[in-house]
Amino acid sequence: MLSRMVTRERRIDRGRARLNRHLATVGGELREARLAAGVSQRVVASACGISHTEVSRIERAAARRVPLETLVLLAATVGLDLSVRMYPDGEPVRDAAQLALLAKLRRRLPRTLLWRSEVPLRVERDRRAWDASIEGAKWSVSVDAETRLRDIQALTRRVALKARDDDQEIVILLVADTRHNRRVLRLAAADLAGMFPVPGRDVLAALVEGRKPLGSGVIML
């Protein structure tokens, strides 16, 4: 539990550091564009419906909770176009439901198997991690848990890339046993078959007996 808390704090700290860099970059570019256009902070503020002091704070990266709408309007006023995109960068913070789902699988395993949580990929400077790893004698399987299935293609692509980059032979997709998830799995059976060819019940049975599964599979619990 302590290691999970430390990992979460580190992720949040990285997010705060990125926020500071982004605010400084955006503020500096807004100021340079405003000066190049020859307009004052009061003129820009009036056009955007905010105070000139707020414009000053934004340009100095002192407005940490500035709305995205305000930044977009400020950019447009000085002839800029604010672009915002998101990129994968490590794993998301796990919620209580995912942790409970992982614990449910762990309780089914014999003590002869080693369980490790939030296992980083064996790739230098790669921030991605498996939710868990199950290890036996000279073998291991990686586990990713999903409490609510959404985009199956995106999910399988993400898991496949992690398995490839980590040189992981067997992967378990652990899914909460809900009506929604059962329906999604039925509809996506063909898409999942290539990545997870072994029936989940067979994968779970092997693990419960302390054996290495024959291949990757989807386990519902």
N, C-alpha and C positions, 0 to 999 in steps of 0.2 A: 504493500500500500504506500509506504514511504517513497519508494522509487517512482511510482506513478505520479505522486504529488510533485516530486522534484522535476520529473519530465514535463509535466504540465506547466510548472512555473518557468522553466527554461523556454518553452514555446511562447508563453505570454511575454516573457522578457524580450525575445527576438522580435515579436510583433510590435512591442513598444519602440524598440530601436528603429525598426523600419518606419514606423509612424513619424518619428522625429526626422528621419532623413527625407521622407516624402514631403512633410510640411515645409522643411527648409528649402527643398528644391522648388516646390510649387510657389512658395512665397517669393523666392528670389526671381523666378521667371515672371511672375505677375508684376513685380516692381520694375524689372528691366523693361518689360513691354509697355508699362504705363509711362515711364520716363521717356522712352523712345517715341511714344505717341504724343508727348507734351501735354498730358492732362494731370490734374491734381488728384489727390486722394479724395477730396470732397466731391469732385465731379464724378469719379468712378462710384463712390459710395451712393450718391444721389441716384445714379442710373440703376443701381442694384437694390435700392431700398434698404440700405444699412447705413450705419454711422461711419464717419471718416476714421474714427478711432478704431473701429473694427477692421477696416481696411489696413490700417497701420499694423495692427496685431497680426493679421494674416500674413502680411509681407515679412514680418519679423519672425514668423513661425511660432507665435505666442498663442494663437487661437487653436487649442488642441481639439476642441469639439466643434469645429466649423462644419456646417452642413455641406454636403456634396453639392446641393443646388446653388449655394452661395459661390462656391469655387467655380462652377460651370458658368454662372452669370458674370463673375468677375473676369474670367478668361475671355468670354465673348466680348465684353466691353472694351478690352484692350487689344482685341484682334487675335486672340488665341483660341484653340480648341482643346479642352481638357479631355484626355483619353484615360480611361480606367479599365484595366484588365486584371484577371486573377490567374495565377499559375500554381500548379502543384508544388508544394514545398514541405515535404514531410507528411506525417500522418496527423489527422485531426485529434483533438482531445476526446477521449472516450467518455460517454455518459454512463449513468448508473445502470441503465438497462443493458448496455453492452457488457459491462463488467459482470452483471448478474448472469448473463447468458454464458460467458466464458467460465464463470464459477460452476455453472450447472454441468458443463462438459468435464471440467476438472474433477468434480466429485465422482464421476463415473469411472475414472481411470484408476488402475491399481498403483500401489506405492512403488512398484518396480520401475515405473516410468517417471522421468523427470519433466516437470512443468516449469517453463520460464515465460514470464509476461513481458510484452513490449520488447521484442527482440530486434535490434537493428539489423539491417541488411549488411552482409559482409562486403560492402563496397565503401571505399574510402570517401569520406565527406558526404555520404548519402544519408539524408535525414529520414528516409522511409524506414518503417519497421513493421514487423508482423505483430498481430495482437498477442500471439502466443506461439510457443514452440513446444512440441512433445518429443521427448528423446528417449530412445531405448538403447539397446546394445548395438553400437555402430550404425544407428539409423536415427533419422529425425524427420518430423513432418511439421510444416508451418500452418498456422491457423489464422484466418481472418474472420471476424464476426460481424454480422449484419442483423440489426433488430427489425428493420423495415426495408425491404427491397424496393428499388426504384428503377434506375436505368441499368438493366442487365448487361447490355453491351459495354457500357462504360465500366461496370464492375469487373466483368471478366477480362477486359483489356488491362485494367489496373493490376489485377491479380496476376495475370499472365506476364506482364512486364516485371513485376517484382520477382516472380519465380525465375524468369530468365536471368535477370541481373544478379540474383542471389544464388544461381545455380541450384535451385531447389527442385528436387524430383517430385515430391508429393506435397500437395496443398489441400487443406480442408477449408471449405467455406461453411462456417457455422451460422445457421439461420434460425431465428426465433420461430417457433411453431405457432403461427397465427393464420387466420383465414386469408388475410391479404397475401401473406408470403406464399402460402400453398397455391393460391391462384396464380401468382406471378411465376412460380416455379413450373407449374403445369404449362403455361403459355410459352415459357422460355426453355422448355426441355431440350429442344433441338440445338439452341444456341449454347447451352451449358454442357451438352454431351461431350464435345470435343475437349473442353478444359477439365471436366469432372466426370470421367467415364465410369467410375466404380460406384455402385449404389451406396448411398449413405449408410444404410443399415449394415452393409458388409464392412465398411470402413470403421464404424463404431464398434461392431462386434470384435474386430481384430484388436482395436485399442483396448477394449475392456478386458481382453484376454492377454494383454501385454505384448501383442504381436505387431509387426510392421504391416500396415495396410498394403494391399496390392497396387493401389494407385490413388489418385486424387478423387475426392467426392464431396458431395453436399450433405451435411448432417443437419437435421432439424431437431431442435430440443425446445 
